[in-house]
Amino acid sequence: MKFSHFSNNLLKTILVSILLLSAMASAAPDNTSKDTKEIKISNTKQPNIILLFSDDAGYGDFGFHGSKVMKTPNLDKLASQGVKFSQAYVSDPTCGPSRAGLMTGKYQQRFGFEENNVPSYMSKNSAADGRAMGVPIEEVTMADYLKKQGYATAVYGKWHLGGADKFHPLKRGFDEFYGFRGGARSYFAYSKAPASDLDLMERNFGEMEEPKEYLTDVLADEAIDFIERKTKEGKPFFTFVSFNAVHTPMDATPEDLAQFPELTGKRKTVAAMTLALDRASGRILDKLEELGIADNTIVVFTNDNGGPSDRNASDNYPLSGTKSNHLEGGIRVPFLMKWPAHLAADVTYLNPISLLDLLPTFYAAAGGDVETIKNIDGVDLIPFLTSKLDERPHNILYWKKDVRATIRIGDWKMMRFPDRPAELYFLPDDLKEHNNVAAKHPAKVKEMFKKLFEWESTLERPRWLLQRKFENYDIERMDLYHNKPLEN
């Protein structure tokens, strides 16, 4: 129960009772005084923050979204203990740009991070950038802001925000790192050098150390160790657990595969990988309870973009589309938030939000003044979740890659393409985006087209470009999964 729900008279009565009990316990005055002081601090101190971040997971591949195939009991429990968001959006449907927006709280196109940053995939005109493709060092990250508030910070797992040393997590606000700088790697230790050294596991700065067990479980081990150490020190912490699950390669343990005898092929493997993701998340959540810090810890679980169904057999049901396109299946992601000290349990929040909102939400919860951050696009979500603000956090949201771009205004969504006329959808009546109503609302299309171009005119040009063939592939993937969402 929150103190804001108490009357002033009841608060006075409670305080008087506490004082009387303290005075009566003369046999152990020091211990009583210490306990009372700790209770007061626990109700006012900064919350710990844990961000559980999956990679390429399907929207429909969780029990809390209705899956009858996947086994996600720990994340389902998290959903019942906090807030489930029905319309959470990434700022881009691919790994690198999405993470760039997450870490900065702003549309990544504003600093030129418009396309994915995979050195071997780039156009010859930008291939020279190599591992120097990353979030510009002048940008302030989520970890930078939390360190300013006195937090210990750590990231475990996938980075993908620049491979060069200047982009290293320890130079972007994080105190500790065990992970890999690139975008994908094996879930098991390499027996020989991988294609890129950015795929190697690195402890802090430059100490290469391959995992001794299945990587998803190892990342939980690392996060738990950090949580235990910082709790013992009494310091608030921010832990970014950046799982590479369930991104390719399709690696799973025999024990996890055995849990799905009815499945075959990639679908069986992604189910086993999701089980490991849930197990790792559950171990971290259980540790919070064991340490007695769950009540004042913010836990968020979300995903970097829609599932690439053609690559890892992920399922975005009931949404159309996949990773890399602007259909709902590419940009709408699972999103859970738990903060028992402040948020009600088993609640579904219906309004659209963005992963850009996490930076200001975390910063405000840590005691920072969001009004002093003038250059972000996200908003603090807590006032909207506690009914202090009734309006939508965002009435307009944008997405862009090259010529393709999308705008959502209210519940209207317009998509612009390089190979066909713009399309218009009214999402409350057409979640699967099967009914293009552009021809019925030409004035609405024109209005939204203009608004989209107005936003684009404020952006920087892309700092690097992918080979042109990947844009064609994205269009083909979109068409393949537009009218054919999988059943889960």
Buried (B, 14 or more C-beta within 10 A) or exposed (E): EEEEEEEEEEEEEEEEEBEEEBEEBEEEEEEBEEEBEEEEEEEEEBBBBBBBBBBBBBBBBBBBBEBEBBBBEBBBBBBBBBBBBBBBBBBBBBBBBBBBBBBBBBBBBBBBBBBBBBBEBBBEEBBEBBBBBBBBEEBBBBBBBBBBBEBBBBBBBBBBBBBBEEBBBBBBBBBBBBBBBBBBBBBBBEEEEBEBBBBBBBEBEEEEEBBEEBBBBBBBBBBBBBBEBBBEEEEBBBBBBBBBBBBBEBBBBEEBBEBBEEBEEBBBBBBBBBBBBBBBBBBBBEBBEEBEBBBBBBBBBBBBBBBBBBBBBBBBBBBBBBBBBBBBBBBBBBBBBBBBBBBEEEBEBEBBBBBBBBBBBBBBBBBBEBEEBEEBBBBBBBBBBEEEBEEBBBEBBBBBBBEBBBBBBEBBBBBBBEEEEBBBBBBEEBBBBEEBBBEEBEEBBEBBBEBBEEBBEEBEEBBBBBBEEBBEBBBEBBBBBBEEBBEB
